[in-house]
Structure formats: structure tokens, C-alpha cells
Amino acid sequence: MIIINVKENESIDKALKRFKKKFERTGVLKEIRKRSYFEKGSVARRNEVLRARYRQHMADKENNS
């Protein structure tokens, strides 16, 4: 459970913004989306390799420029 202590004279907007940041950092929403459908292990590994390859390509491209 995420707990946000609202400070004195703090606007609701700021407290809500802090809550949203904290919630985003927990990764709950990402996990829910990931579990919303089943992905075979082989497909998950392939996607992970493709993402890693893409990230490496972009890093190489940035370093060579």
C-alpha cells in the first residue's frame, strides 16, 4: 500500500503528483499490463533479445556519432 503524508499547507495537486510519481516507481501498472495476457516463454525471451539488440544498436549509433 502506498502512503502519502500530506504536509501542512500543501495543495492537493502537489500531494496527488507525489502519489502518482511514487505509484509509477512501484511498477504496479506495468505488472498488471504484463499479466493481462499470457505470453509463451520462448516468445518472451525472443522479445527480450530483440529489445536488448535494439538498445545496443541505439547506444552504438549514439557513441559513433
RAJO-V672423 format. One record per backbone hydrogen bond with DSSP energy under -1.0 kcal/mol. CO is the residue of the C=O (numbers start at 1). NH is the residue of the N-H. If there is no record, write none. Layout:
co->CO nh->NH
co->CO nh->NH
This chain:
co->7 nh->10
co->11 nh->15
co->12 nh->16
co->13 nh->17
co->14 nh->18
co->15 nh->19
co->16 nh->20
co->17 nh->21
co->18 nh->22
co->19 nh->23
co->20 nh->24
co->21 nh->25
co->22 nh->26
co->27 nh->31
co->28 nh->32
co->29 nh->33
co->30 nh->34
co->31 nh->35
co->40 nh->44
co->41 nh->45
co->42 nh->46
co->43 nh->47
co->44 nh->48
co->45 nh->49
co->46 nh->50
co->47 nh->51
co->48 nh->52
co->49 nh->53
co->50 nh->54
co->51 nh->55
co->52 nh->56
co->53 nh->57
co->54 nh->58
co->55 nh->59
co->56 nh->60
co->57 nh->61
co->58 nh->62
co->59 nh->63
co->60 nh->64
